[in-house]
Amino acid sequence: MFGTNIITGQKFFKDAPPNSMFITSMFFTLQGEGPYAGQPALFIRLTKCNLACSFCDTFFDDGDWMTFEEIDAKAEETIINYWKDKGQEVPAWVTNKIDHPELGEFVDSLNVVLVITGGEPLLQTNLMTYLQRQVGRYKAVQIESNGTVNQIVPPGVTLVCSPKCAEKNGVATKYLSPTTLILESADCLKFVMSADPTSPYSEVPQWAHEWKARTGKEIYVSPMNVYNTFPQKIKIMHAEKGNISLEQRSTVDEVISFWEPGLLNLAENQKNHEYVARYCMDHGFRLNLQMHLYASLA
């Protein structure tokens, strides 16, 4: 696990400031996996998680409280600055003019996908109010959850449920079943798999096979990446500065490249990639490669 994640529950957020969220990072990239894979996306990573998965390659320990208005302003700035920082004009495709049914006028929408991830984003109860405001403002709105925390996701938001395993002493023991509410609301399921036959991550649980047969919805499967070490830039940044800013968390922490020499255990990754590809062919699932890693993107 890259971070030092202290397992956190919803109680942590019970006194959260109104119309605010605890944000770890925000960055413009390509969505690397799932139903919107390959599309330009604005990611907002929320802080804290109720699990501590040993293979997790994400930092979400630290964050800043931001109001909804501050988040919206920072989101637009992040997208625009992708071009402005290169001395380029923002291309026309980034925004659309849409006929707003409530306002009765044409307003701008962003032609990118908004992705809310974590940590575990459903820990933050203010999130649902924020999501309601974003539907129609973006091309699509997606949230990813491990499925163990209940909240009613607003209509128009794509819910990707990515179940994980309970662990003992850093070893996965068994899958944690999503709550009934989340499983019935999910638009798709997404699993991480390992070729290790002793690990529960070597199989997609039977209840997920039954869910797919019953609902006809997709299951995406990703090979588990096995790392030899932390990315070098991340190690240096944290060693020198300890707590780092939102901007630093959104750039250095988020960029992991499959091509960094020595970063990944290539032999184990090859096993996992080939195993998962065959598993998808056997069971009719969708192979899900984290394409942003291969493009060295956040």
SVG drawing of the C-alpha trace seen along z (x, -y; Angstrom):
<svg xmlns="http://www.w3.org/2000/svg" viewBox="-37 -31 52 53">
<polyline fill="none" stroke="black" stroke-width="0.4" points="0.0,0.0 1.5,-3.4 -0.2,-5.4 -0.4,-4.8 -4.1,-4.7 -5.8,-4.7 -9.1,-2.9 -11.8,-5.5 -15.6,-5.3 -18.4,-7.7 -18.2,-9.1 -15.1,-11.0 -17.3,-13.2 -20.3,-13.6 -19.2,-17.2 -18.2,-18.1 -18.7,-21.7 -21.9,-22.1 -21.6,-22.0 -18.0,-21.0 -15.8,-17.9 -12.4,-16.7 -10.3,-16.5 -7.0,-14.7 -6.4,-15.6 -7.9,-16.9 -6.5,-16.3 -7.4,-16.2 -6.4,-13.0 -7.9,-10.1 -10.2,-7.7 -8.0,-4.6 -10.6,-2.0 -14.3,-1.1 -17.3,-2.2 -15.7,-5.6 -12.2,-4.2 -10.1,-6.3 -12.2,-9.5 -10.9,-12.8 -11.9,-13.1 -11.6,-15.3 -10.8,-13.3 -11.7,-14.4 -10.1,-12.0 -11.8,-12.2 -9.8,-11.6 -10.0,-8.5 -11.1,-4.9 -12.8,-2.3 -10.4,0.4 -6.7,0.8 -5.9,3.0 -2.3,4.1 -2.0,3.7 -3.5,0.2 -1.4,-2.1 -3.2,-5.3 -2.5,-8.0 -5.6,-9.4 -4.4,-10.1 -4.2,-13.9 -6.6,-16.4 -8.1,-19.9 -11.6,-20.9 -13.1,-22.7 -16.6,-24.2 -18.6,-23.1 -18.0,-26.5 -14.2,-26.1 -14.3,-22.6 -16.2,-23.8 -13.8,-26.7 -10.8,-24.5 -12.2,-21.8 -12.7,-24.3 -9.3,-25.8 -7.7,-22.4 -9.2,-21.6 -8.4,-24.9 -4.8,-25.0 -4.1,-21.7 -3.9,-23.9 -3.0,-27.3 0.1,-25.9 1.3,-24.8 0.5,-28.2 -2.4,-26.9 -6.0,-27.9 -8.7,-25.7 -10.1,-23.8 -13.8,-24.2 -14.7,-20.6 -14.2,-21.1 -17.5,-22.8 -21.0,-22.4 -24.0,-24.7 -27.0,-22.8 -30.6,-23.8 -31.1,-23.7 -34.6,-22.4 -35.0,-24.3 -33.3,-27.6 -34.9,-27.7 -31.7,-28.9 -28.5,-27.7 -25.7,-27.1 -22.2,-25.7 -21.5,-22.1 -18.1,-20.4 -17.5,-17.7 -15.5,-15.6 -16.3,-12.9 -16.3,-13.8 -15.0,-10.9 -15.3,-10.9 -13.1,-8.3 -11.1,-7.8 -10.3,-6.2 -14.0,-5.5 -16.0,-8.5 -19.3,-7.3 -17.9,-8.0 -18.6,-11.7 -22.4,-12.3 -22.2,-15.8 -21.2,-14.0 -24.7,-13.3 -25.7,-17.0 -22.6,-17.8 -23.3,-15.0 -26.8,-16.3 -25.3,-19.7 -23.0,-18.1 -25.4,-16.0 -25.8,-17.9 -22.7,-20.0 -20.4,-17.2 -20.6,-14.8 -21.0,-12.1 -20.6,-11.7 -19.1,-8.6 -18.5,-7.5 -16.4,-4.5 -17.1,-2.7 -16.0,0.5 -19.7,1.1 -19.6,1.4 -21.0,-2.0 -24.7,-2.9 -25.8,-6.1 -28.4,-6.7 -26.6,-7.8 -28.6,-10.4 -30.1,-9.6 -27.9,-10.3 -24.7,-9.3 -22.9,-6.1 -22.1,-4.0 -19.1,-1.7 -18.8,0.8 -15.3,2.2 -15.5,4.9 -12.5,5.7 -11.4,8.4 -11.0,8.3 -7.4,8.8 -5.6,10.2 -2.0,9.2 -1.9,7.8 -3.2,11.0 -6.5,11.1 -8.9,13.6 -12.4,13.3 -14.4,10.9 -16.6,8.3 -20.0,8.4 -21.4,5.0 -24.5,3.9 -27.8,4.7 -28.5,1.1 -25.2,0.5 -25.3,3.8 -28.8,3.1 -27.8,-0.4 -24.5,0.4 -24.2,-0.2 -21.3,2.2 -18.9,4.1 -15.1,3.9 -12.6,6.4 -8.9,6.6 -7.5,10.1 -4.3,11.9 -2.9,15.1 -2.0,16.4 -4.2,19.4 -4.0,19.1 -5.6,15.6 -9.3,14.9 -8.4,12.3 -7.8,15.2 -11.5,15.5 -14.5,13.2 -16.9,14.3 -19.9,16.4 -22.4,13.7 -20.9,11.4 -21.4,14.0 -25.0,14.4 -25.5,10.6 -24.3,10.3 -26.6,13.2 -29.5,11.5 -29.0,7.9 -27.1,8.2 -24.7,5.5 -21.0,5.5 -18.2,6.8 -14.8,5.2 -11.6,7.1 -8.2,5.6 -4.8,7.4 -3.4,6.6 -0.2,4.5 2.7,5.8 5.2,3.1 8.9,3.4 9.0,0.0 7.3,-3.4 7.7,-5.7 10.9,-7.6 9.4,-11.1 6.8,-10.3 9.5,-8.9 11.6,-12.1 8.7,-14.4 7.3,-12.8 10.8,-12.4 11.6,-16.1 8.3,-17.7 6.1,-15.4 2.6,-16.9 2.3,-18.2 -0.2,-20.6 -3.2,-19.8 -1.3,-20.8 1.6,-18.4 -0.8,-15.6 -2.6,-16.1 0.6,-15.8 3.5,-13.9 1.3,-11.5 -1.0,-10.7 1.4,-10.0 2.6,-6.4 4.2,-5.2 4.3,-1.5 7.6,-2.4 9.6,-3.6 12.6,-1.3 12.4,1.1 9.1,-0.2 7.0,2.9 7.7,6.6 7.3,7.3 7.4,11.1 4.5,11.1 2.6,8.5 2.9,10.6 1.4,13.5 -1.5,11.4 -2.2,9.8 -2.2,13.1 -4.3,14.8 -6.9,12.1 -7.2,12.0 -7.9,15.7 -10.4,15.4 -12.3,12.7 -12.5,14.8 -13.7,17.8 -16.4,15.9 -17.5,13.1 -16.1,10.3 -14.4,7.1 -10.6,6.9 -9.8,3.6 -6.2,2.3 -5.3,-0.8 -4.4,-2.6 -3.3,-5.9 -0.3,-4.0 0.9,-3.0 0.5,-6.7 2.3,-8.0 -0.8,-10.1 -2.3,-11.0"/>
</svg>
